[in-house]
Amino acid sequence: MDLGISGKRALVSASSKGLGRGCAEALAAAGVDLVMNARGAEALEAAAAEIRAAHGVEVVTLAVDVTREEGRAALLELAGDVDILVTNAGGPPPGSWADWEREDFIRALDANMLTPIALMKALLPGMMERGWGRVVNITSQSVKAPIAALGLSNSARAGLTGYVAGTARQVAPSGVTINNLLPGIHATDRAVSLDTGVSQAEGISLEDAKRKREATIPARRYGTPEEFGAMCAFLCSQHAGFIVGQNILMDGGAINATL
């Protein structure tokens, strides 16, 4: 399918690896020029070089921490006018409700709620003025069903979801859509981190921890960054203009819910 976005320009944060990389790759395959960001310069430059070589699109990079105001300002200055924004940031560490203090919540909010909001606030006016734009926020399946050990993520991402629900309806008349992609477990560094936690807590091998988690997923496997990226690219396409303010769950059926 021709997504109709060749020649558009996208900013994809945290895109050197994992789900962000999957989104960047899929957009590039559709002919979209990229502004890629991550904290680690080496992995970022390697990813950018591979995408340029594979798809022949323009890729510019900036290695900064987008959750910090100065990093965000530098990235926005480099990006300029973009048609597509994909927000992404690593989730807070797992833990127990009894251990989290105010500072822990502030860090989670900064990374997983306030940073995406700041990026949207900066870039939505230009999209609205030009009459077209797409925003996809990578959030979490925990928005649909909370995960006890991920209370920091549950809280921050639920806040972002509420913000998007209202904002998406306000910008839609200008031809701009905002939607959220909710990943379950995908084969990324995040999955390894979570499985390592289970491995250590239960005294089992990492492979056994992975198999145990896979058994809870009806698809009986982890998702891939490639299929996640394909959904992201579709939401950014010309065909998705009537999808507004939605939370698209990609979890292999792990959450057992009718709606």
C-alpha positions, 0 to 999 in steps of 0.5 A: 500500500502506498501510504501517501506520505513520501516527501514528508518530514518526521521527528522520531524521538528515542529512535536509535533502537527498539520501537522507536527504531521500528517506527523510524524504519517504517516511515523511511520505507514510505519515503519520509525524511527523518529527524532522529533522536536518542541519548546515545550518539553511537547507536543513533548514528549507526541506526541513521546510517543503516536507514539512509542506506536502505531507503535513500531518505534524508536523515538528520540526527541529534544525540540529546536527552529529550526529557530535559528542557535544553535537549528538547529545545536543541532538537526542536531547533534542528527539526524545524517544521515537521509533518509527523511527530512520533514521541517515545521514551523509555519507561520508568523502572519497575518497583513497589508502590511502597517505595516510590517517592515524589521525586520518582513520580516527577521523573516519570511524569517528565519522561512519559507525560510532560515531554510528549506534551511539550513536543506536541505544543511546539509542533502542533501549531505549524501542522495546523497552519499547514493543514496536515499533521500526524502525531503518534505517541508510543505509550503502553498497554498499561493504559488499558490494564495497569501493571502493578510493578509499573505504577510509575509508568501507569500513572504518567502514561494515563496522564498523557492519554487524558491530555491526548483525548482532549487535544486530539479533538481540538486539532482535528478540524485543522487536518491534524490527528493525534493517536497513541500506540500501546505496546505490549511486550516486544522483543526490545531492550525493555523486554530484556530488562523486565525479564531480567527482573523476573529472573532475579526475583524468582531465581530462574533463568532469563530464558525461562522468564521469557517463556513464562511471559510468552505463555501469558500472551495469546500469540505466544510470542513477543511482538517485533519492532517491525510490525509495531513500526508498520502500524505507526506508519499507517497511523501517519499515512494519508489513509488514517485521517479519520482516526482521531484520539484513539489508543491502538493496542498492540499486545498479541491479545495479552489484555483480555478485554472486550473494549 
